[in-house]
Amino acid sequence: MLDDLETRDPERRAADLAAILPEQIARAKAMPGYGQALAEIDPARIVGVKDLATLPVFRKSDLAELQAANAPFGGLSDHISNFSHVFQSPGPVYEPGQIEGDWWRMGRFLRAVGIGRGDILQNCFSYHMTPAGQMVEAAARAVGATVFPAGTGQTELQVQAAHHLGVTAYVGTPDYLKTLLDAAEAAGLRLRITKAAVSGGALFPSLRAGYEAAGIACLQAYATADLGNVAYETVPDQGLIVDEGIVVEVVRPGTGDPVPVGEVGEVVVTTLTPEYPLIRFATGDLSAVLPGVSTCGRTNMRLKGWMGRADQTTKVRGMFVRPEQVAALVARFDGLVRARVVVSRKDEKDEMLVEAEAAGIAASAIESVLPDVLKVRGKVSVVDPGTLPNDGRVIVDERSYD
């Protein structure tokens, strides 16, 4: 463990959050970028996860608009001179950063992998524009590891350096480690890597199994440039444990409404970092909360892992259909539990079918409001509650674009 926060009793964690969260909401409310969004909110009343559900969801598109009007941070933080770094992600969107103090909170992940003093860590994340490389730098300082700042590309030189330096730990994308191992084998060079901390892509079971066969323990983390570490593995196939410096909700796509444990929804994060408060920041990623706690002894909430993207906006007959419209359709009827829009193509024309989990509601009744709510006419199929797949998808486009 990196610290005692990871093993807190859930009641202690809730009590600590109740003390910290109102202060963070007050900081955000004082920032001009939040404007009217938090103007009527009493921070003293936001003391837990359930209270956060009363606040609006803040999206990356909102952040980009704010930054365009008020560079570089959109009025959501103090002056740029208060940070050691500023980064740019596609959009463009700018993120602040601090190299000191494990500001992105990735140290817990490295420690879970077993990386620490005595390890030579080959950092294969980019050091340019985006913060991934610096995120690992700060984490390595937190756990006492020595860093070889390899960055991306130049595979032959990377393999030579890993061999000559006796690198013991790899940090980078899941796929690139295999590229290094294959290049080392082709060059006849022995690598001593036994630990791998990966992120930025899917760690497929076959890939992990290959690393295990090579004597490399590999774990993955879910992190973003805006939020830092969101969740991290400690034991393979037991989900990702939510970091202690944030609050995570899983909500129904297109809404801010939390879903039950186990149901797939969009990951929404509130940071507890004083310098840059992001409140109910929607990641656009789908996941689900796993019940219970990890066998490793850490007690925080677990996420199932990355399960796709929540932004499922689709154009039907020239009109956009969005997840929030599907949510509005569900809210229109008592007894309508869930709905899923399926778009297909027949006779060179778009067709739209709404699959509705409902009891005691006629398909014709739902069909009659589709032009008003979804702005497109379509057919409705009423199915029994619990029938639709639990994958977080509320709009499915089955059209072929080949």
N, C-alpha and C positions, 0 to 999 in steps of 0.2 A: 504494500500500500504506500501511496505517496504521503497521505495524511489521514488523520482520524475522521475527517468529514465523510469519507467513503463508507465507513462502517457505523454511522450514526443510527440509533434507534429511530424508526419512522416518526414517532411522536416528537423526538428532539429535533429532527430535521424540519418538521412542520412548525415548531415553535421558533426555530431560528429564522425560517422564512417569514413568519409573521412579524418579526422584528426588522428584517431587511427590506422586504418588499414595499411597504409604504414609503420608505425613504427613496427607493429607486423610482417609484411612480411619481413622487414629488419632484425628483430631479428631471424626469422626462417632461412633466407638466411645465416646468420652468423653461424648457427649451422651446425657442420660437418655432421650430420645425413641426412640432406636434399641434400647434395652433388650437383650433377649435375641437380637435379630436379628443383632447383630454380636458378641455376647459371646464366642463361641468362635473368632473370626477373629483371625489374627495379621497385623496391618497390614503388617509387613515382607515378607510373602509376596505382597502384592497390588501388583505392579509393572507390570502391563500390561493391555491390554484382555481378553486371554484369562483372566487371573486374576479379573477382575471377574465373569466368567460363573459363578464359584463362589459368589457372594453372592446373597442373596435379592433379588427385585424389590420395589420400594417403590411403592405406588400412591397416587393422589390421595385415594382413599377412606380409605386408612390415615392420610394427613396430616390429613384432616378429623376423623377419630376422635381422633387425638392432640391436635389443637388444642381439641377440645371438652372434653377432660379437663385440658389444661394450656395455657391461652391465654397469649399469642396464637400462638406458633410451635410448640407441641406438644413442647417440649423438644428441638428440633432446632437451636437456636441460642441465643446469649446473650440477655441482657435487652434489652427493646425500646429502652431508652435508648441502646444502642450503635448505633442506626440513626437516620438523619435522617427517614425516612418509614416508615409502615406502610400497607398497602393491603388492600382487600377485594375478592375475586372471588366469583362465585356459588358457593354451597355452604352457608354461607359458608366461605371459606378466606382466611387472612391471609398476606400476603407482606411481608417486610422490604425496604427499599431505601435506597440512598445516592445523593444527587444528585452528589456529587463523584467524580471518578476513573473515569467511564464504567463504573459498577458493573455495568450490564446488558450491557456489551460490544457496544453497537450502533454504535459509532464505525467499526468495520471495514466495516459495511454502508454507512454514509453515504459513506465514502471510496470504496468500490467504485462507487457511483453517480456519483462525481465532485463531491460536495458538500464545500465547505470554506470557507476565509476568502474573503470577498467575496460569498458567497451570502446571500440573505435567504430563510430557510426558513419556510414556513407549516406549522405543526404542527397537523394536524387530528385528532389523537388526543385522547381524553378526558383531562382533568387531574383528574378526580374519581373517588374510590374505587379505580379500577384504575390500574396504574402506566404504561400505555402513553405518556401524555403526558410523564411524567418520564423515561422511558427515552430518548425522543428528545431531551429537554433535555440530558441528560448526554452523549449522543452528539454533539450539536451543539457542546458545549463542547470535546469532544475533538478535533474537526476544525476548530474556529474559525469556524463559521457563526453568523450572527445569526438569532435565532428570533422569529417573530411567533406568540405562543401562541394560536392561533385556537380550538382545541378542536373540538367537534362542533356542527352545526346553524348557524342564522342564515346561510344561504347567500348572501343578497343582501349582507349586511354583509361576509362573507368575500370576496366577489368585489370589492367596492369597495376593501377594504383591500389585496388582492393587486394591484389596478391602481394604487392611489395609492402603495404602498410599493415597487413594482417587484419583487415577489416573484419569485425565480428558481428556487426548489426547493419541491416539495410533498412532505410526508410524511403518510401516512394510509392509509385503506383503498383498494383498487384502484378501487372504483366511485365513490367520492365525488369524485375528481378529475374524472371525466366530468361529474358534476353541476355542479361549479364552471365547467368549460369551457362547458357548455351555457348556464348562467346568464349568464356573461360575454358570450357571443355574443348572447343575447337582449337584454342591456342595452347592447350596442354598446360594450363595454369591452375594451380590449386587455390581455391578460395576457402576461407575459414568462417564464413558467415553461418551463424547458428540461430540468429534471431531476426525477425522481419516484422516491421510495423508498416502496414500499407493502408492507403486511402486514395480517394480520387477516382475510383473505378470499382467494378464488381470483383470480389474474390470468389471465383467459381469453385465449387467443391473439388473438381478435378485438379485445379491449380494448387489449392491448398494441400491436397493429397500428394502431389508431386514434390512440393517443398518439404513436406514431412518425410517423404521417402529419401530426400537428400539431407536429412538431419537438421532441417530448419523449422523452428517453431514460428508460425505466422499468424498474426492477429490483425484485425482491421478496425478502423475508426471511421466515424461519420463526422466530418467537419466542413465548415464553409468559411469563405473569406470574411464574411460579415460577422459571423457568430463565434468563430473559433471551434473548439471541440464541442460537439453536441452529444455524442455517445461513443462508447468504445468497448471492444470485446475484451474479456478477461479469460474466458474459456471458450474454445470453439463450439459453435452451434448452440450456445445458450443465450443468444441475443446480445444486444449492445446496451451497456449500462449508461444511463444519462449522467452527464458531468454535473458536479456539485455547484458549478458557477452559473447555472441557468435553470429555468423552469420550462418544462416541455408539456405541451398539450397536443393531443391528436384530435382533429376536428373534421367534421363532414365537409368535403370539398365544396367550395362556393359559399361556405358559411363560417361562422366562428363558433359553432355549436359542438362541444366535445362529444365524441362517440364512445360507446361502451368499451370496456377492456376487451381486446381481441379483435375488434372491428377495425378494418383498414380505413385510414383517413389521412388528412394532410397534417404534416408536422409543423407546429407553431411554437416559436421559442421566445421567451422573455429573458433577456440577459440581466445579470446582477452586477455587471462591471460598471462602476460609478462613472468612469470617463465617457462612456458611450452607451447610454441606455437605449436598447431596442425593446419595444414593448409589443408583445404578440406579433412578432415578425414571422410572416408566412414563408416557409422555405420553398413551397411548391413541390416538395417531396412527399411520397406516400409511405406510411409505415403503420404499425399497430403496436399497442402496448401488450407485453407479455405478462401474464399473471405470475405471482410468486417472486422469489428472489434468487439470485445466482448462488451456485454452490461455492463460489470463491470467497464469500463472506461480505462482499459489498452489498449494501442494502437499498440502493436507489432504484427507481423505476427502470425497467428494461424495455427497449424497443426491439421489434423483430428484425429490423434491418431495412435497407432501402428497397422499396417495392414498386417503384415507378414514379411518374410525375402526376401531379394533381391538376395541372392546367390542361384540360381536355377540350378546350373551345374548338368547335367544329362548325364549318359553314354548310348549311343545307338550303338548297335552292336560292343561293345568294344571300341568305340571312345567317348571321352568327348565332349559334346556340351555345350558351355558357353554363358552367356548373351551377352558378348562383340562380339561374333561371329554373334549373331542375329542382333546386332546393325550394324555390318559391312555389313550384307546382305541388310539391309534397305538402307544404304548409297550407295549401289551399283547401285540403280535405281532411277532416277528422277520420282517422282510420287508414289513411294512406301512410305506410311505414317508410318505404323507400321506392325510388324510381330510377330507371336506367333508360337512356335514349340510345337506340341502335340505329345507325345510319347505313343504308346500303344503296345499291344501284340496280335498277331493272329497266330494261328497254330504254337505255340511255337517259334515264330520269332518276333523280334522288328520291329515295323512300325513307320515311322516318317511322320507326316503331318505338313506342314507349312501353316498357315492361314495368308494371306497377305492382308492388307488393301491397295488397289491400284486402280488407274483409268488408263485405257488405256495400261495396261501391261498384256501380256499373261502369263498364269500359266506355260506354257512350257519354256518361257524365264527365269523365276525364277528357275524352276527345273534344268535347264542346268548348273547353277552356284553353286548349293548346294554342289556338291562334292568338289569344290574349296574353298568355304567359310565356310561351316559347316563341311566339311570333311566326310559327310555321304550323301548317296543318299536318296531321299524321294519324296513324292508327295506334290503338292502345290494347295491350294484352294484360289482363289482370291475372296475377299469379299469387300463390299462397305466401304468407309471410315466412321469411327464412329461405326462400327459393333462390333469390339472386346471388351470384357469386360474391364472396367477401373479399374483394380485391380493390375497393376504393374507387372503382371506375363508375362514373355516372353518365358518361358519354362514350360510346364505342363506335368508331368509324370503321366499317367493314369494306369500304370501297377500295378497289385496287387502283393504284396510281402508276402502275407499270406501263 
